Every structure is written in structure tokens, then in C-alpha cells.
């Protein structure tokens, strides 16, 4: 079983490689935010911003993929998954 620090490092590595992030990777990055990446992972501000922007890109990709599912309720389709995290460094 991997620790939270290992999960964080895997998510950061995937972000730098522009690889697809799964829901677990995204949730780990959302919990940390930019300041958490700087303080706990040792990234500088630009690197942390790049990781969070890739996380946002993956959130939008997953949201867009799910919005094509006809079986979902229409009110849930158009709610952006990162809108509640705008205070953590996501651009709006």
C-alpha cells in the first residue's frame, strides 16, 4: 500500500509527463494546492503552477468526457469539477 507522499509524487510525475491523471491523482493534487506542493513536495512556484494547470486540464477532460453520458442528470452535467477549488490556484 502506498503512502500519501508516494501518491503525491506519482501525481506530480504524471503531471510533468503530461500523462492522464485518474481521479485519485486529481484528488491528491486538489487537497495539496499550490502552497502544499511548494512546502511539502519541494517544488518551486512555477513548477507547482504547471502541475496545478495540468490537473485543471485533466479535470476539464474528465468533465467533458462525462458530459457526453446521456444517462446522467442534466444538472450534474454542466457543473465544473474544479469550480469549488478556485481559491487554490486554478484559473477561472
VENJO-V629243 format. One record per helix or strand of 2 or more residues. SS is the DSSP state (H for helix, E for strand). FROM is the first residue (numbers start at 1). LEN is the number of residues. If there is no record, write none. Layout:
SS & FROM & LEN
SS & FROM & LEN
This chain:
H & 4 & 13
H & 23 & 19
H & 45 & 23
H & 74 & 4
H & 83 & 6
